[in-house]
Amino acid sequence: MRGSSRPYTFAEHKVAFERDISRRGFIKGAGALAAAATLAGCGAYQGKSDDASASAGEGASAKSAPKSARKITFCLDYTPNTNHTGIYVAQAKGYFKDEGLTVKVVQPADGTAEAMIGSGQAQLGVSYQDYIANALSSKNPVAIEAVAAIIQHNTSGIMSRKADGITSAKKMEGHTYATWSMPVEQATIKQVMESDGGDFDKLKMVPYEVDDEVAGLKANMFDCVWVYEGWAVQNAKVQHYDVNYFSFVDMDKVFDFYTPVIAANDDFAKKYPDVVKAFVRAAKRGYEYAIKHPKAAGDILLDAAPELSGDLVQASAKYLADQYQADAKSWGVIDKSRWAAYFEWLNDKNLVENKLDVNAGWTMDYLEA
Protein backbone atom coordinates (compact mmCIF):
# COMPACT_ATOMS: atom_id res chain seq x y z
CA MET A 1 0.00 0.00 0.00
CA ARG A 2 1.24 3.46 -0.83
CA GLY A 3 2.02 5.84 1.96
CA SER A 4 2.98 3.22 4.52
CA SER A 5 6.76 3.68 4.61
CA ARG A 6 8.91 6.10 6.53
CA PRO A 7 10.41 8.89 4.43
CA TYR A 8 13.79 8.76 2.73
CA THR A 9 15.97 11.26 4.58
CA PHE A 10 19.00 13.39 3.73
CA ALA A 11 21.11 11.35 6.11
CA GLU A 12 19.97 8.06 4.58
CA HIS A 13 21.32 9.15 1.25
CA LYS A 14 24.70 9.24 3.01
CA VAL A 15 24.32 5.71 4.46
CA ALA A 16 25.45 3.83 1.38
CA PHE A 17 28.66 5.83 1.41
CA GLU A 18 29.19 5.11 5.11
CA ARG A 19 29.03 1.34 4.54
CA ASP A 20 32.49 1.21 2.96
CA ILE A 21 33.80 4.75 3.44
CA SER A 22 33.00 6.59 6.63
CA ARG A 23 31.38 9.90 5.85
CA ARG A 24 33.31 11.14 8.89
CA GLY A 25 36.36 10.79 6.70
CA PHE A 26 34.59 12.12 3.60
CA ILE A 27 37.10 13.29 1.04
CA LYS A 28 40.02 11.96 3.06
CA GLY A 29 38.74 8.41 2.53
CA ALA A 30 38.64 7.83 -1.20
CA GLY A 31 40.91 4.79 -1.01
CA ALA A 32 38.12 2.23 -0.90
CA LEU A 33 36.67 3.61 -4.11
CA ALA A 34 40.04 3.34 -5.79
CA ALA A 35 40.50 -0.19 -4.48
CA ALA A 36 37.17 -1.23 -5.96
CA ALA A 37 38.16 0.19 -9.32
CA THR A 38 41.56 -1.49 -9.15
CA LEU A 39 40.00 -4.86 -8.41
CA ALA A 40 37.90 -4.58 -11.53
CA GLY A 41 41.04 -3.89 -13.53
CA CYS A 42 41.72 -1.37 -16.24
CA GLY A 43 40.19 -3.73 -18.77
CA ALA A 44 36.68 -3.71 -17.36
CA TYR A 45 35.44 -2.93 -20.86
CA GLN A 46 37.70 -5.16 -22.92
CA GLY A 47 34.37 -6.54 -24.01
CA LYS A 48 33.00 -9.89 -25.08
CA SER A 49 33.53 -11.41 -28.50
CA ASP A 50 30.81 -9.31 -30.11
CA ASP A 51 32.55 -6.15 -28.88
CA ALA A 52 35.77 -6.73 -30.77
CA SER A 53 34.99 -4.53 -33.75
CA ALA A 54 33.46 -1.65 -31.77
CA SER A 55 35.31 1.64 -31.64
CA ALA A 56 34.64 4.98 -29.98
CA GLY A 57 32.31 7.15 -31.98
CA GLU A 58 31.37 4.39 -34.44
CA GLY A 59 27.83 4.98 -35.65
CA ALA A 60 25.43 7.81 -34.90
CA SER A 61 23.10 5.65 -32.82
CA ALA A 62 23.41 3.34 -29.84
CA LYS A 63 21.73 0.70 -31.99
CA SER A 64 24.99 0.34 -33.92
CA ALA A 65 26.81 -0.66 -30.74
CA PRO A 66 27.21 -4.33 -29.77
CA LYS A 67 24.22 -5.82 -27.96
CA SER A 68 26.23 -6.33 -24.77
CA ALA A 69 27.13 -2.63 -24.68
CA ARG A 70 23.45 -1.69 -24.96
CA LYS A 71 22.62 -3.58 -21.75
CA ILE A 72 23.06 -0.89 -19.12
CA THR A 73 23.21 -1.32 -15.36
CA PHE A 74 22.23 1.96 -13.71
CA CYS A 75 23.07 2.24 -10.01
CA LEU A 76 21.02 4.48 -7.72
CA ASP A 77 22.68 6.25 -4.82
CA TYR A 78 20.29 4.61 -2.37
CA THR A 79 16.62 3.64 -2.33
CA PRO A 80 14.24 4.96 -5.03
CA ASN A 81 13.05 8.54 -4.50
CA THR A 82 12.05 11.60 -6.48
CA ASN A 83 15.64 12.35 -7.49
CA HIS A 84 15.25 9.27 -9.69
CA THR A 85 11.79 9.92 -11.11
CA GLY A 86 13.02 10.71 -14.62
CA ILE A 87 14.84 7.37 -14.82
CA TYR A 88 11.72 5.45 -13.84
CA VAL A 89 9.65 7.49 -16.30
CA ALA A 90 12.11 6.72 -19.10
CA GLN A 91 11.87 3.04 -18.19
CA ALA A 92 8.08 2.95 -17.98
CA LYS A 93 7.49 5.08 -21.08
CA GLY A 94 9.88 3.05 -23.22
CA TYR A 95 12.33 5.90 -23.81
CA PHE A 96 15.31 3.65 -23.18
CA LYS A 97 13.83 1.02 -25.46
CA ASP A 98 13.36 3.64 -28.17
CA GLU A 99 17.13 4.20 -28.02
CA GLY A 100 17.85 0.49 -28.34
CA LEU A 101 18.86 0.16 -24.69
CA THR A 102 17.99 -2.39 -22.04
CA VAL A 103 18.36 -0.74 -18.64
CA LYS A 104 18.48 -2.47 -15.27
CA VAL A 105 18.11 -0.16 -12.27
CA VAL A 106 19.89 -1.40 -9.15
CA GLN A 107 20.70 -0.13 -5.67
CA PRO A 108 24.21 -0.26 -4.22
CA ALA A 109 24.34 -3.38 -2.07
CA ASP A 110 27.28 -3.18 0.32
CA GLY A 111 29.20 -0.54 -1.56
CA THR A 112 28.50 2.78 -3.22
CA ALA A 113 27.28 3.90 -6.61
CA GLU A 114 30.69 5.48 -7.21
CA ALA A 115 32.47 2.19 -6.52
CA MET A 116 30.09 0.28 -8.78
CA ILE A 117 30.43 2.80 -11.60
CA GLY A 118 34.19 3.13 -11.23
CA SER A 119 34.71 -0.64 -11.20
CA GLY A 120 32.45 -1.21 -14.20
CA GLN A 121 29.79 -3.17 -12.34
CA ALA A 122 27.44 -0.35 -13.41
CA GLN A 123 28.01 1.72 -16.51
CA LEU A 124 26.09 4.73 -15.18
CA GLY A 125 24.45 5.82 -11.95
CA VAL A 126 23.59 8.59 -9.51
CA SER A 127 26.37 10.50 -7.80
CA TYR A 128 27.13 13.95 -6.36
CA GLN A 129 29.77 16.54 -7.04
CA ASP A 130 31.25 16.13 -3.57
CA TYR A 131 31.42 12.34 -4.01
CA ILE A 132 33.10 12.76 -7.39
CA ALA A 133 35.61 15.07 -5.71
CA ASN A 134 36.33 12.25 -3.28
CA ALA A 135 36.86 9.79 -6.11
CA LEU A 136 39.11 12.11 -8.12
CA SER A 137 41.28 13.31 -5.24
CA SER A 138 42.42 9.90 -4.08
CA LYS A 139 45.90 8.50 -4.65
CA ASN A 140 44.39 6.21 -7.29
CA PRO A 141 41.60 8.26 -8.90
CA VAL A 142 38.39 6.47 -9.87
CA ALA A 143 37.33 6.66 -13.52
CA ILE A 144 33.99 8.44 -13.13
CA GLU A 145 32.56 11.72 -14.38
CA ALA A 146 29.24 13.57 -14.31
CA VAL A 147 27.41 13.65 -17.64
CA ALA A 148 24.20 15.46 -16.62
CA ALA A 149 22.79 17.37 -13.66
CA ILE A 150 19.65 15.76 -12.29
CA ILE A 151 18.70 18.87 -10.31
CA GLN A 152 20.05 22.20 -11.53
CA HIS A 153 20.76 23.82 -8.15
CA ASN A 154 21.65 22.61 -4.67
CA THR A 155 18.29 22.37 -2.90
CA SER A 156 19.65 21.53 0.54
CA GLY A 157 19.75 23.72 3.63
CA ILE A 158 18.91 23.95 7.32
CA MET A 159 15.50 23.03 8.74
CA SER A 160 14.37 23.80 12.28
CA ARG A 161 11.25 24.12 14.41
CA LYS A 162 9.25 27.24 13.54
CA ALA A 163 8.91 28.16 17.22
CA ASP A 164 12.69 28.39 17.66
CA GLY A 165 13.03 31.26 15.22
CA ILE A 166 16.16 29.93 13.47
CA THR A 167 15.67 31.88 10.27
CA SER A 168 19.34 32.36 9.38
CA ALA A 169 22.71 30.72 10.03
CA LYS A 170 23.65 33.23 12.75
CA LYS A 171 20.55 32.24 14.70
CA MET A 172 21.87 28.69 14.99
CA GLU A 173 24.00 30.00 17.88
CA GLY A 174 23.03 28.45 21.19
CA HIS A 175 21.12 25.62 19.52
CA THR A 176 21.82 21.95 18.87
CA TYR A 177 22.67 20.75 15.38
CA ALA A 178 22.45 17.10 14.28
CA THR A 179 25.78 16.21 12.69
CA TRP A 180 27.20 13.13 11.00
CA SER A 181 30.67 14.43 11.97
CA MET A 182 31.82 14.97 8.40
CA PRO A 183 34.64 17.49 7.85
CA VAL A 184 33.11 19.01 4.73
CA GLU A 185 29.72 19.22 6.42
CA GLN A 186 31.07 21.07 9.44
CA ALA A 187 33.24 23.31 7.27
CA THR A 188 30.09 24.27 5.36
CA ILE A 189 28.17 25.06 8.55
CA LYS A 190 31.09 27.05 9.93
CA GLN A 191 31.36 29.14 6.79
CA VAL A 192 27.68 30.01 6.50
CA MET A 193 27.47 30.87 10.20
CA GLU A 194 30.52 33.10 10.13
CA SER A 195 29.44 34.75 6.86
CA ASP A 196 26.19 35.61 8.60
CA GLY A 197 28.02 37.11 11.60
CA GLY A 198 27.59 34.08 13.82
CA ASP A 199 29.97 32.18 16.08
CA PHE A 200 30.39 28.53 15.07
CA ASP A 201 31.77 27.69 18.53
CA LYS A 202 28.38 28.54 20.03
CA LEU A 203 26.70 25.75 18.06
CA LYS A 204 26.28 22.50 19.98
CA MET A 205 26.80 19.37 17.92
CA VAL A 206 24.84 16.20 18.63
CA PRO A 207 25.05 12.90 16.68
CA TYR A 208 22.56 12.38 13.90
CA GLU A 209 20.60 9.34 15.12
CA VAL A 210 17.20 9.49 13.43
CA ASP A 211 15.60 8.15 10.27
CA ASP A 212 13.19 11.06 9.91
CA GLU A 213 14.24 14.67 10.46
CA VAL A 214 10.70 15.84 11.25
CA ALA A 215 10.37 13.15 13.90
CA GLY A 216 13.72 14.25 15.36
CA LEU A 217 12.56 17.85 15.62
CA LYS A 218 9.28 16.78 17.21
CA ALA A 219 11.17 14.71 19.79
CA ASN A 220 13.57 17.60 20.57
CA MET A 221 16.55 15.43 19.64
CA PHE A 222 18.07 18.49 17.95
CA ASP A 223 17.06 22.02 17.00
CA CYS A 224 18.34 22.20 13.43
CA VAL A 225 19.45 19.76 10.76
CA TRP A 226 20.81 19.70 7.18
CA VAL A 227 18.07 18.48 4.82
CA TYR A 228 16.88 18.48 1.22
CA GLU A 229 14.02 20.89 0.63
CA GLY A 230 12.52 18.54 -1.92
CA TRP A 231 12.03 15.79 0.65
CA ALA A 232 12.30 16.71 4.34
CA VAL A 233 10.68 20.13 4.01
CA GLN A 234 7.90 18.59 1.93
CA ASN A 235 7.58 15.89 4.58
CA ALA A 236 7.04 18.59 7.21
CA LYS A 237 4.35 20.16 5.04
CA VAL A 238 2.63 16.80 4.52
CA GLN A 239 2.65 16.31 8.30
CA HIS A 240 1.42 19.90 8.87
CA TYR A 241 4.44 20.53 11.06
CA ASP A 242 5.65 24.15 11.07
CA VAL A 243 9.34 24.60 10.28
CA ASN A 244 11.79 27.27 9.25
CA TYR A 245 14.15 26.57 6.37
CA PHE A 246 16.97 28.46 4.68
CA SER A 247 19.09 27.21 1.84
CA PHE A 248 22.87 27.13 1.57
CA VAL A 249 22.67 28.72 -1.86
CA ASP A 250 21.00 31.77 -0.36
CA MET A 251 23.78 32.03 2.20
CA ASP A 252 26.80 31.48 -0.07
CA LYS A 253 26.84 30.84 -3.83
CA VAL A 254 29.90 28.58 -3.54
CA PHE A 255 27.56 25.93 -2.12
CA ASP A 256 25.49 25.85 -5.29
CA PHE A 257 27.22 22.62 -6.24
CA TYR A 258 25.65 19.77 -8.20
CA THR A 259 23.73 17.29 -6.11
CA PRO A 260 22.73 14.86 -7.60
CA VAL A 261 24.11 14.09 -11.06
CA ILE A 262 24.13 11.22 -13.53
CA ALA A 263 27.67 9.83 -13.66
CA ALA A 264 29.30 7.46 -16.13
CA ASN A 265 32.28 5.14 -16.14
CA ASP A 266 34.96 6.97 -18.15
CA ASP A 267 36.24 3.90 -19.98
CA PHE A 268 32.78 2.78 -21.02
CA ALA A 269 31.81 6.29 -22.15
CA LYS A 270 34.93 6.64 -24.28
CA LYS A 271 34.46 3.23 -25.87
CA TYR A 272 30.71 3.60 -26.43
CA PRO A 273 29.94 7.33 -26.58
CA ASP A 274 26.78 6.81 -28.60
CA VAL A 275 25.39 4.49 -25.94
CA VAL A 276 25.98 7.08 -23.22
CA LYS A 277 24.45 9.77 -25.43
CA ALA A 278 21.43 7.56 -25.99
CA PHE A 279 21.02 6.92 -22.27
CA VAL A 280 21.27 10.63 -21.42
CA ARG A 281 18.86 11.46 -24.24
CA ALA A 282 16.26 9.04 -22.86
CA ALA A 283 16.81 10.22 -19.28
CA LYS A 284 16.36 13.81 -20.45
CA ARG A 285 12.99 12.87 -21.94
CA GLY A 286 12.08 11.25 -18.62
CA TYR A 287 12.93 14.32 -16.57
CA GLU A 288 11.25 16.63 -19.06
CA TYR A 289 8.11 14.52 -18.62
CA ALA A 290 8.46 14.85 -14.84
CA ILE A 291 8.72 18.63 -15.25
CA LYS A 292 5.58 18.84 -17.35
CA HIS A 293 3.56 16.12 -15.62
CA PRO A 294 4.69 15.89 -11.97
CA LYS A 295 1.66 13.97 -10.71
CA ALA A 296 1.78 11.37 -13.46
CA ALA A 297 5.54 11.06 -13.00
CA GLY A 298 5.03 10.63 -9.25
CA ASP A 299 2.55 7.85 -9.95
CA ILE A 300 5.15 6.10 -12.11
CA LEU A 301 7.70 6.28 -9.29
CA LEU A 302 5.13 4.94 -6.84
CA ASP A 303 4.32 2.05 -9.17
CA ALA A 304 8.03 1.17 -9.15
CA ALA A 305 8.46 1.78 -5.41
CA PRO A 306 5.04 1.30 -3.75
CA GLU A 307 6.62 1.34 -0.28
CA LEU A 308 7.06 5.12 -0.53
CA SER A 309 4.58 7.58 0.93
CA GLY A 310 2.18 8.64 -1.81
CA ASP A 311 1.48 12.05 -0.30
CA LEU A 312 5.16 12.76 0.19
CA VAL A 313 6.14 11.61 -3.30
CA GLN A 314 3.49 13.80 -4.89
CA ALA A 315 4.47 16.83 -2.81
CA SER A 316 8.12 16.26 -3.69
CA ALA A 317 7.33 15.69 -7.37
CA LYS A 318 5.45 18.98 -7.52
CA TYR A 319 8.34 20.85 -5.88
CA LEU A 320 11.04 19.25 -8.04
CA ALA A 321 9.15 19.94 -11.27
CA ASP A 322 10.44 23.50 -10.93
CA GLN A 323 13.92 22.42 -9.83
CA TYR A 324 15.07 19.73 -12.27
CA GLN A 325 15.84 22.31 -14.95
CA ALA A 326 15.16 25.58 -13.09
CA ASP A 327 16.82 28.49 -14.91
CA ALA A 328 19.10 26.40 -17.17
CA LYS A 329 18.59 26.42 -20.93
CA SER A 330 17.94 22.68 -20.82
CA TRP A 331 17.67 19.84 -18.33
CA GLY A 332 21.02 18.33 -17.42
CA VAL A 333 23.31 21.30 -18.10
CA ILE A 334 26.35 21.68 -15.83
CA ASP A 335 27.78 25.17 -15.45
CA LYS A 336 31.58 25.21 -15.63
CA SER A 337 32.09 28.12 -13.25
CA ARG A 338 29.82 26.72 -10.55
CA TRP A 339 31.47 23.32 -10.72
CA ALA A 340 34.93 24.88 -10.52
CA ALA A 341 34.01 27.20 -7.65
CA TYR A 342 33.04 24.30 -5.39
CA PHE A 343 36.14 22.25 -6.24
CA GLU A 344 38.25 25.35 -5.56
CA TRP A 345 36.57 25.73 -2.16
CA LEU A 346 37.38 22.09 -1.31
CA ASN A 347 41.01 22.72 -2.31
CA ASP A 348 41.24 25.94 -0.31
CA LYS A 349 39.81 24.30 2.83
CA ASN A 350 42.17 21.30 2.50
CA LEU A 351 39.21 18.93 2.36
CA VAL A 352 40.74 16.79 -0.38
CA GLU A 353 43.45 14.16 -0.18
CA ASN A 354 45.13 15.63 -3.26
CA LYS A 355 44.41 18.96 -4.93
CA LEU A 356 41.67 18.78 -7.54
CA ASP A 357 41.75 20.01 -11.10
CA VAL A 358 38.76 22.33 -10.67
CA ASN A 359 37.58 21.62 -14.22
CA ALA A 360 37.73 17.83 -13.90
CA GLY A 361 34.97 15.34 -13.12
CA TRP A 362 32.29 16.44 -15.57
CA THR A 363 31.56 16.69 -19.28
CA MET A 364 28.76 17.91 -21.53
CA ASP A 365 29.89 15.72 -24.42
CA TYR A 366 26.97 13.34 -24.01
CA LEU A 367 24.12 15.78 -23.39
CA GLU A 368 22.15 17.21 -26.29
CA ALA A 369 21.09 20.45 -24.63
MODA-V781333 format. One record per residue. N is the residue number from 0. OMEGA is omega in whole degrees, 0 to 359 (none if undefined). BURIAL is + if it has 16 or more other C-alpha atoms within 10 Angstrom, else -. D_CENTER is the distance of its C-alpha to the mean C-alpha in whole Angstrom. Layout:
[[N:OMEGA:BURIAL:D_CENTER] [N:OMEGA:BURIAL:D_CENTER]]
//
This chain:
[[0:178:-:27] [1:174:-:24] [2:185:-:24] [3:187:-:25] [4:173:-:22] [5:183:-:20] [6:170:+:17] [7:186:+:13] [8:177:+:13] [9:183:+:11] [10:180:+:12] [11:179:+:12] [12:175:-:8] [13:190:+:10] [14:181:+:13] [15:179:+:12] [16:184:+:12] [17:183:+:15] [18:181:-:17] [19:180:+:17] [20:180:+:16] [21:177:+:17] [22:175:+:15] [23:178:+:18] [24:181:-:18] [25:189:+:15] [26:178:+:16] [27:190:+:19] [28:184:+:18] [29:186:+:17] [30:182:+:20] [31:176:+:19] [32:181:+:17] [33:179:+:20] [34:180:+:22] [35:179:+:20] [36:180:+:20] [37:180:+:24] [38:180:-:25] [39:179:-:24] [40:180:-:26] [41:183:-:26] [42:181:-:27] [43:180:+:24] [44:170:+:25] [45:173:-:29] [46:176:+:29] [47:185:-:31] [48:182:-:35] [49:179:-:34] [50:193:-:31] [51:185:-:34] [52:183:-:35] [53:176:+:31] [54:183:-:31] [55:176:-:28] [56:182:+:28] [57:178:-:31] [58:182:-:31] [59:184:-:29] [60:176:-:28] [61:183:+:26] [62:177:+:29] [63:180:+:31] [64:177:+:29] [65:182:+:30] [66:181:-:29] [67:180:-:27] [68:180:+:25] [69:174:+:24] [70:187:-:23] [71:168:+:19] [72:181:+:17] [73:185:+:13] [74:174:+:11] [75:176:+:9] [76:178:+:7] [77:180:+:9] [78:181:-:12] [79:177:+:12] [80:187:+:11] [81:170:+:11] [82:187:+:8] [83:188:+:9] [84:182:+:13] [85:178:+:13] [86:179:+:13] [87:175:+:16] [88:180:+:18] [89:178:+:18] [90:184:+:19] [91:183:+:22] [92:178:+:23] [93:181:+:24] [94:177:+:22] [95:179:+:21] [96:178:-:25] [97:181:-:26] [98:180:+:24] [99:183:+:26] [100:169:+:23] [101:187:+:23] [102:175:+:19] [103:180:-:19] [104:182:+:15] [105:174:+:15] [106:178:+:13] [107:184:+:13] [108:181:-:17] [109:181:-:18] [110:181:+:15] [111:176:+:12] [112:181:+:10] [113:179:+:11] [114:180:+:14] [115:179:+:15] [116:182:+:14] [117:182:+:16] [118:180:+:19] [119:176:+:19] [120:172:+:19] [121:180:+:16] [122:178:+:16] [123:179:+:13] [124:181:+:9] [125:177:+:6] [126:183:+:5] [127:181:+:4] [128:180:+:8] [129:177:+:9] [130:178:+:9] [131:175:+:10] [132:177:+:13] [133:183:+:14] [134:184:+:14] [135:187:+:16] [136:183:+:18] [137:179:+:20] [138:176:-:23] [139:186:+:22] [140:179:+:19] [141:183:+:17] [142:182:+:17] [143:177:+:14] [144:179:+:13] [145:180:+:10] [146:177:+:12] [147:175:+:11] [148:178:+:9] [149:177:+:8] [150:190:+:9] [151:181:+:11] [152:176:+:11] [153:183:+:10] [154:178:+:11] [155:181:+:11] [156:184:+:15] [157:177:+:18] [158:180:+:19] [159:176:+:23] [160:180:+:26] [161:185:-:28] [162:183:-:31] [163:176:-:30] [164:179:-:30] [165:185:+:27] [166:177:+:26] [167:182:+:25] [168:179:+:24] [169:183:+:28] [170:171:+:28] [171:178:+:26] [172:177:+:29] [173:180:-:31] [174:178:-:29] [175:181:+:26] [176:179:+:23] [177:184:+:21] [178:169:+:19] [179:171:+:17] [180:182:+:20] [181:183:-:17] [182:182:+:19] [183:177:+:16] [184:183:-:15] [185:175:-:19] [186:178:-:20] [187:180:-:18] [188:180:+:20] [189:182:+:23] [190:182:+:22] [191:177:+:22] [192:182:+:25] [193:177:-:27] [194:181:-:26] [195:179:-:27] [196:181:-:30] [197:180:+:29] [198:182:+:30] [199:182:+:27] [200:179:-:30] [201:176:-:31] [202:179:+:27] [203:180:+:28] [204:173:+:25] [205:181:-:25] [206:176:-:23] [207:186:+:20] [208:180:-:22] [209:175:-:21] [210:187:-:18] [211:184:+:19] [212:179:+:19] [213:178:+:21] [214:179:-:24] [215:177:+:23] [216:179:+:25] [217:183:-:27] [218:181:-:28] [219:177:-:29] [220:177:+:27] [221:180:+:25] [222:181:+:25] [223:187:+:22] [224:178:+:18] [225:183:+:15] [226:168:+:13] [227:179:+:11] [228:183:+:14] [229:180:+:13] [230:185:+:13] [231:180:+:15] [232:176:+:17] [233:177:+:18] [234:177:+:19] [235:179:+:21] [236:179:-:23] [237:180:-:23] [238:181:-:25] [239:179:-:27] [240:185:+:26] [241:180:-:27] [242:166:+:24] [243:179:+:24] [244:170:+:20] [245:186:+:20] [246:177:+:17] [247:180:+:16] [248:179:+:16] [249:181:-:20] [250:183:+:21] [251:185:-:20] [252:179:-:18] [253:181:+:17] [254:174:+:14] [255:180:+:13] [256:188:+:11] [257:185:+:8] [258:8:+:4] [259:177:+:3] [260:167:+:5] [261:181:+:8] [262:181:+:9] [263:172:+:13] [264:185:+:16] [265:184:+:18] [266:179:+:21] [267:182:+:21] [268:180:+:20] [269:181:-:23] [270:182:+:25] [271:182:+:24] [272:181:+:22] [273:177:+:24] [274:179:+:22] [275:177:+:18] [276:180:+:20] [277:179:+:21] [278:182:+:17] [279:178:+:16] [280:180:+:19] [281:178:+:19] [282:178:+:15] [283:176:+:16] [284:180:+:19] [285:180:+:17] [286:175:+:15] [287:175:+:18] [288:180:+:20] [289:177:+:17] [290:184:+:18] [291:186:-:22] [292:186:-:22] [293:181:+:20] [294:179:+:22] [295:178:-:23] [296:176:+:19] [297:178:+:18] [298:178:+:21] [299:177:+:20] [300:181:+:17] [301:175:+:20] [302:180:-:22] [303:183:+:19] [304:185:+:18] [305:179:+:22] [306:180:+:21] [307:177:+:19] [308:181:+:20] [309:181:+:22] [310:181:+:22] [311:179:+:19] [312:182:+:17] [313:177:+:20] [314:179:+:19] [315:180:+:15] [316:179:+:16] [317:179:+:19] [318:186:+:17] [319:178:+:14] [320:178:+:16] [321:186:+:17] [322:183:+:14] [323:180:+:12] [324:180:+:15] [325:186:-:17] [326:179:-:19] [327:181:-:18] [328:181:-:21] [329:174:+:18] [330:171:+:15] [331:185:+:13] [332:175:+:15] [333:181:+:14] [334:184:-:16] [335:184:-:18] [336:178:-:19] [337:178:+:16] [338:183:+:14] [339:182:+:17] [340:180:+:18] [341:177:+:15] [342:178:+:16] [343:178:+:20] [344:178:-:19] [345:177:+:18] [346:184:+:21] [347:181:-:23] [348:180:-:22] [349:180:-:23] [350:178:+:19] [351:180:+:19] [352:175:+:21] [353:183:+:22] [354:181:+:22] [355:163:+:20] [356:189:-:21] [357:179:+:19] [358:182:-:19] [359:171:+:17] [360:180:+:14] [361:176:+:14] [362:173:+:16] [363:183:+:17] [364:186:-:20] [365:181:+:18] [366:176:+:18] [367:187:-:21] [368:none:-:20]]
//
